[in-house]
């Protein structure tokens, strides 16, 4: 759960501050320097290491605090910030307030609730306790900030449905053509006494086997494509964020959908063929 203050002039987010300017002063630490944690990408760009001394300030002309790099950290992967060009450092809250010149003022901070406490109930009680801030569950804030991703997700889902429908029609046409090529074999089987059920079952079994093999090949292609996408974009944005994920649920859905469509297409094609008289299948 997080508390929001209406004063957002300084863009403080918990213990995080956007670094406006960072100057490397030397490798030897200063006794009065405050410990700061530097984002990995920023440390790589400026060649910073643990123990280096930097100057921090809210503006380029007011570098008034010396800091010592105490740690280099990797931010948690966040899709909403992947295109962000700024870099970040983390300070202790008193050091951050002194740096900005506004002690006892924050824009947002988080509260960790005990297990079993409902976030909505705690937020309502906090709102009634004092004024000057608004308490909101973290899930609500995450939902508001991820609206763009929800729109993209719905768009991808719509494309997936259209692709599945089109592929089902294409698969049915292929099965009709393949089974129609075997019309003489089916006619011979019917003339020697094979039942319609046996013929339909064999065609459906063959279609199911082809569907399973196609699913395995498709999953392999998907895993390889996902690996290539992740390797490329993780290198471009220098982030451990995974851009493409092939989960077990996706694999199960793909295999089940392929199997069902293959069986249905094989059954329809076989039923169409066995309803034709054997002599008509021979062309007589």
C-alpha positions in Angstrom: 0.0 0.0 0.0 1.2 3.5 -0.8 0.4 7.0 0.5 0.3 9.9 -2.0 0.8 13.5 -1.1 -0.6 16.2 -3.4 2.8 18.0 -3.4 4.6 16.5 -6.3 7.0 19.3 -7.2 10.1 17.3 -6.3 9.2 13.9 -7.7 10.3 11.9 -4.7 9.5 8.2 -4.9 10.2 6.4 -1.7 14.0 6.4 -1.3 14.7 7.0 -5.0 15.8 10.2 -6.7 16.4 10.9 -10.4 20.1 11.9 -10.8 20.2 15.3 -12.5 24.0 15.6 -12.5 26.7 13.3 -11.3 30.4 14.3 -11.3 33.2 11.9 -10.4 35.6 13.6 -8.1 38.0 10.8 -7.4 38.4 7.3 -6.2 39.3 8.1 -2.6 36.3 8.3 -0.3 35.6 11.5 1.6 35.0 11.2 5.4 31.9 13.4 5.2 30.5 11.7 2.1 27.1 10.0 2.5 26.6 6.5 1.2 24.6 6.2 -2.0 23.6 3.3 -4.2 24.0 3.7 -7.9 22.0 2.0 -10.6 24.0 -0.5 -12.6 23.5 1.1 -16.0 24.6 4.5 -14.6 27.7 2.9 -13.0 28.7 1.3 -16.3 28.2 4.5 -18.3 30.3 6.6 -15.9 32.8 3.9 -14.9 31.8 4.1 -11.2 32.8 1.5 -8.6 32.2 1.0 -5.0 34.2 3.5 -3.0 34.2 6.3 -5.7 33.2 9.8 -4.6 30.6 11.8 -6.4 28.9 15.1 -6.0 25.1 15.3 -5.9 22.6 18.1 -6.2 19.1 18.9 -7.3 20.3 21.1 -10.2 23.6 21.4 -12.2 24.5 24.6 -10.4 24.0 23.3 -6.9 26.1 20.3 -6.3 26.3 20.6 -2.6 26.6 17.1 -1.3 29.5 14.7 -1.5 28.5 11.0 -1.7 30.4 7.8 -1.6 29.2 4.9 -3.8 28.4 2.3 -1.3 26.6 -0.2 -3.6 25.8 -0.8 -7.3 22.3 -2.2 -7.6 20.1 -3.7 -10.3 16.6 -2.2 -10.4 13.7 -4.6 -10.5 12.6 -5.2 -14.1 9.8 -2.7 -14.9 8.2 -2.6 -18.3 6.9 0.9 -17.8 10.4 2.3 -17.3 12.2 0.4 -20.1 12.2 3.4 -22.4 13.3 5.8 -19.7 16.5 7.7 -20.4 17.2 9.0 -17.0 19.3 7.1 -14.4 18.8 6.8 -10.7 20.6 6.7 -7.4 19.3 5.8 -3.9 20.0 7.7 -0.8 18.9 7.5 2.8 15.8 9.5 3.5 17.5 12.1 5.8 20.2 12.6 3.2 17.7 13.0 0.4 15.7 15.6 2.4 18.8 17.6 3.2 19.9 17.4 -0.5 16.6 18.8 -1.7 16.3 21.4 1.1 12.8 20.2 2.0 13.0 18.2 5.2 10.0 16.2 6.4 8.4 16.3 2.9 7.8 13.4 0.6 5.5 12.7 -2.4 5.0 9.0 -1.9 6.0 6.4 0.6 5.0 2.8 1.1 3.6 0.9 4.1 4.0 -2.8 4.5 0.9 -4.4 6.1 0.9 -7.4 8.4 -0.4 -10.6 7.0 -4.1 -10.9 7.0 -4.8 -7.1 7.0 -6.8 -6.0 4.0 -5.2 -3.1 2.1 -8.6 -1.5 1.3 -9.5 -1.5 5.0 -6.1 0.0 6.1 -6.3 2.7 3.4 -9.8 3.7 4.5 -8.7 4.0 8.1 -5.6 6.0 7.2 -7.7 8.4 5.1 -9.9 9.1 8.1 -7.0 9.5 10.5 -5.4 12.7 9.0 -5.5 15.0 6.0 -2.9 16.0 3.5 -2.4 12.6 1.9 -4.4 9.9 0.2 -3.9 6.2 0.9 -4.3 3.8 -1.9 -3.6 0.1 -2.2 -0.5 -0.7 -4.4 -2.6 -3.0 -6.6 -4.8 0.0 -7.5 -1.7 2.1 -8.4 -0.3 -0.7 -10.5 -3.6 -1.1 -12.3 -3.7 2.6 -13.2 -0.1 2.6 -14.4 -0.5 -0.5 -16.5 -3.5 0.6 -18.7 -1.3 0.9 -21.7 -0.1 -2.7 -21.3 -3.7 -3.9 -20.9 -4.7 -2.2 -24.2 -1.7 -3.9 -25.9 -2.7 -7.2 -24.3 -6.2 -7.0 -25.6 -4.9 -6.1 -29.1 -2.7 -9.1 -29.1 -5.6 -11.3 -27.9 -7.7 -10.0 -30.8 -5.0 -10.8 -33.3 -4.6 -14.3 -31.7 -8.3 -15.0 -32.1 -8.3 -13.9 -35.7 -5.2 -16.0 -36.4 -6.7 -19.1 -34.8 -9.9 -18.8 -36.8 -8.0 -18.3 -40.1 -5.6 -21.2 -39.3 -8.6 -23.4 -38.5 -10.2 -22.7 -41.9 -6.9 -23.3 -43.6 -6.3 -26.5 -41.7 -9.8 -27.8 -42.7 -9.1 -27.0 -46.4 -5.8 -28.8 -46.3 -7.4 -31.9 -44.6 -10.2 -32.0 -47.2 -7.6 -31.9 -50.0 -5.4 -34.5 -48.5 -8.3 -36.9 -47.7 -9.8 -36.3 -51.2 -6.5 -37.5 -52.7 -7.0 -40.8 -51.0 -10.5 -41.4 -52.3 -9.5 -44.5 -54.3 -7.9 -46.0 -51.2 -11.1 -45.3 -49.1 -13.3 -46.8 -51.9 -11.2 -50.0 -51.9 -11.4 -50.3 -48.1 -15.2 -49.9 -48.2 -15.5 -52.5 -51.0 -13.6 -55.1 -49.0 -15.8 -54.6 -46.0 -14.1 -52.0 -43.8 -16.7 -50.1 -41.8 -17.3 -46.4 -42.0 -16.3 -46.1 -38.3 -12.9 -47.7 -38.9 -12.1 -45.5 -41.9 -13.1 -42.3 -40.0 -11.2 -43.4 -37.0 -8.0 -44.0 -39.0 -8.2 -40.6 -40.6 -8.9 -38.9 -37.3 -6.0 -40.7 -35.7 -3.7 -39.6 -38.5 -4.8 -36.0 -38.2 -4.3 -36.1 -34.4 -0.7 -37.4 -34.8 0.1 -34.7 -37.4 -1.4 -32.1 -35.0 0.7 -33.3 -32.1 3.9 -33.3 -34.2 3.0 -29.8 -35.6 2.5 -28.6 -32.0 5.9 -29.9 -30.9 7.5 -28.2 -33.8 5.6 -25.0 -33.2 6.6 -24.9 -29.5 10.2 -25.4 -30.5 10.0 -22.5 -33.0 8.3 -20.3 -30.3 11.0 -21.1 -27.7 13.8 -20.3 -30.1 12.1 -17.1 -31.3 11.5 -16.0 -27.7 15.2 -16.6 -26.8 16.3 -14.6 -29.8 14.0 -11.7 -28.9 15.1 -11.6 -25.3 18.8 -11.8 -26.2 18.4 -8.9 -28.6 16.4 -6.5 -26.6 18.1 -7.3 -23.3 21.3 -6.2 -25.0 19.7 -3.1 -26.5 18.2 -1.8 -23.2 20.7 -3.5 -20.9 18.1 -4.9 -18.6 17.3 -8.4 -17.3 13.6 -7.9 -18.2 12.2 -10.7 -20.3 10.4 -9.4 -23.3 9.0 -12.7 -24.5 7.9 -15.6 -22.3 6.8 -19.1 -23.3 5.0 -20.4 -20.2 3.6 -23.9 -19.5 0.0 -22.5 -19.8 0.7 -21.2 -23.3 2.3 -24.6 -24.4 -0.7 -26.5 -23.0 -3.2 -24.2 -24.7 -1.3 -24.4 -28.0 -1.1 -28.2 -28.0 -4.7 -28.7 -26.9 -6.0 -26.2 -29.5 -3.9 -27.8 -32.2 -5.1 -31.3 -31.3 -8.8 -30.3 -31.2 -8.6 -28.4 -34.5 -6.8 -31.3 -36.1 -9.3 -33.9 -34.9 -12.3 -31.8 -35.9 -10.8 -31.1 -39.4 -9.9 -34.8 -39.9 -13.4 -35.9 -38.8 -15.2 -33.5 -41.1 -13.0 -34.4 -44.0 -13.4 -38.2 -43.4 -17.2 -37.9 -42.9 -17.5 -36.0 -46.2 -15.6 -38.8 -48.0 -17.3 -41.8 -46.5 -20.7 -40.5 -47.3 -19.8 -40.7 -51.0 -20.7 -44.2 -52.6 -17.6 -46.3 -53.3 -18.2 -46.5 -57.1 -18.5 -42.7 -57.2 -15.1 -42.5 -55.5 -13.7 -44.6 -58.3 -15.2 -42.1 -60.8 -18.0 -44.4 -62.0 
